[in-house]
Amino acid sequence: MKMVNETIKILGDDSIRVTATTVRVPVFRCHSESVNVETEKKLTVNDVRALLAAFPGIVVFDAPEKNIYPLPVDMAGKDDVYIGRIREDESIENGINMWIVADNLRKGAALNAVQIAEKLIETA
């Protein structure tokens, strides 16, 4: 929030809509993305957590009151996609920000192909 507030203060314009995520780099392994989503209808953070948690292959790893969110160092070697730092995006209406981490050596085209094949076999 400091980055958001300072940007508005420095530019002297309260109408500026800013969203910010800070990240420490570099990382040895894992893709990490800050993702902003604008939904058609308003969703709460708890709505988003519940929707994501119900999706196979996604682990909601999000306890902001305890500073718990996915870090590449902790997610390396795992097949799932980890999502945390889920919060409302104050720069747009109906916006959600989230931090997504997945092991780029494990979760990618090869594993996706295997998981799709397994699902096809399961339904055949």
Residue pairs with C-beta under 8 A, 6 or more apart in sequence:
3 18
3 20
3 22
4 18
4 19
4 20
4 90
4 91
7 16
7 18
7 20
8 14
8 16
8 18
17 90
17 91
17 92
18 91
19 36
19 89
19 90
19 91
19 92
19 95
19 97
21 34
21 85
21 97
21 99
23 32
23 34
27 72
27 73
28 72
28 73
28 76
29 72
29 76
29 103
29 104
29 105
30 72
30 73
30 75
30 76
30 101
30 102
30 103
30 104
31 100
31 101
31 102
31 103
31 104
32 70
32 72
32 99
32 100
32 101
33 99
33 100
33 101
34 97
34 98
34 99
34 100
35 97
35 98
35 99
35 100
36 89
36 92
36 95
36 96
36 97
37 89
37 95
37 96
37 97
37 98
38 89
38 92
38 93
38 94
38 95
38 96
39 94
39 95
39 96
40 94
41 94
42 93
42 94
43 51
43 94
43 96
44 88
45 86
45 87
45 88
45 96
48 86
48 96
48 98
49 60
49 62
49 86
52 58
52 60
52 83
52 86
53 59
53 60
57 79
57 80
57 81
57 115
58 80
58 81
58 82
58 83
59 80
59 81
59 82
59 83
60 83
60 84
60 86
61 68
61 69
61 70
61 82
61 83
61 84
62 68
62 69
62 83
62 84
62 85
62 86
63 69
64 85
64 87
68 84
69 84
69 85
69 99
70 82
70 83
70 84
70 99
70 100
70 101
71 101
72 101
75 82
75 101
75 102
75 103
76 103
77 103
77 106
78 103
78 106
79 103
79 106
79 107
79 111
80 102
80 107
81 100
81 101
81 102
81 107
82 100
82 101
82 102
83 98
83 99
83 100
83 101
84 98
84 99
84 101
85 97
85 98
85 99
86 96
86 97
86 98
87 96
87 97
87 98
88 95
88 96
88 97
89 95
89 96
89 97
